[in-house]
Amino acid sequence: MSDDVKVKGPASYFPSIEKKYGQPIAHWLGVLAALNGKKHMEMVAHLKTAHQLGHGHANALVAYHLAQAGKS
C-alpha cells in the first residue's frame, strides 16, 4: 500500500490553478466568499470574466467553496 494519498475531486486542480494564475487558493476562496448568495454558475461566470480563469478551474474552485460551506 502506498503512503502517497492521491487528492481527488475539485482540490486536485489546486496546484495547477496556483501555478497558472499566480495566486494561492486562499485568494480565490476569498473572492468567492465575497460573492455569497450567488448561484454556482454565477460564481463560475464571475471568475471567468473578471479574473480570466478557465471554465474547469473556475468550476473546481466554486464546487470546493460550496462544499466547504455545506451548500454543494
C-alpha positions as CSV (number, residue, x, y, z in Angstrom):
1,M,0.0,0.0,0.0
2,S,1.3,3.4,-0.9
3,D,1.9,6.2,1.5
4,D,1.0,8.8,-1.2
5,V,-2.5,10.0,-0.9
6,K,-4.0,11.0,-4.2
7,V,-6.1,14.1,-4.0
8,K,-9.4,13.7,-5.7
9,G,-12.3,16.0,-6.6
10,P,-12.0,19.8,-7.1
11,A,-8.9,20.1,-4.9
12,S,-7.0,18.0,-7.4
13,Y,-7.0,21.2,-9.6
14,F,-5.5,23.4,-6.9
15,P,-1.8,23.0,-7.8
16,S,-2.4,23.9,-11.4
17,I,-4.7,26.8,-10.5
18,E,-2.0,28.3,-8.3
19,K,0.7,27.8,-10.9
20,K,-1.3,29.2,-13.8
21,Y,-2.9,32.2,-12.1
22,G,-0.2,33.1,-9.6
23,Q,-2.5,33.3,-6.5
24,P,-2.9,30.9,-3.6
25,I,-6.2,29.0,-3.3
26,A,-7.0,31.2,-0.2
27,H,-7.1,34.2,-2.6
28,W,-9.7,32.6,-4.8
29,L,-11.8,31.3,-1.9
30,G,-11.8,34.9,-0.6
31,V,-13.1,36.1,-4.0
32,L,-15.9,33.5,-3.8
33,A,-16.7,34.4,-0.2
34,A,-17.4,37.9,-1.4
35,L,-20.0,36.5,-3.9
36,N,-22.0,35.0,-1.0
37,G,-25.6,34.4,-2.2
38,K,-24.8,33.9,-5.9
39,K,-25.6,30.6,-7.6
40,H,-22.9,28.2,-8.7
41,M,-22.8,29.2,-12.3
42,E,-22.9,32.9,-11.5
43,M,-19.8,32.4,-9.4
44,V,-18.1,30.5,-12.2
45,A,-19.0,33.2,-14.7
46,H,-17.6,35.9,-12.4
47,L,-14.2,34.0,-12.1
48,K,-14.1,33.6,-15.9
49,T,-15.0,37.1,-16.8
50,A,-13.4,39.2,-14.0
51,H,-10.3,37.0,-13.4
52,Q,-9.9,35.2,-16.8
53,L,-9.9,31.7,-15.2
54,G,-10.7,28.8,-17.4
55,H,-14.1,27.1,-17.0
56,G,-12.7,23.9,-15.4
57,H,-10.6,25.8,-12.9
58,A,-13.4,28.2,-12.0
59,N,-15.9,25.3,-11.6
60,A,-13.5,23.4,-9.4
61,L,-13.0,26.4,-7.1
62,V,-16.7,27.1,-6.8
63,A,-17.5,23.4,-6.2
64,Y,-14.9,23.2,-3.4
65,H,-16.1,26.6,-1.9
66,L,-19.7,25.5,-1.9
67,A,-18.9,22.0,-0.5
68,Q,-16.9,23.7,2.4
69,A,-19.9,25.9,3.1
70,G,-22.2,22.9,3.1
71,K,-24.1,24.2,0.0
72,S,-23.0,21.7,-2.6
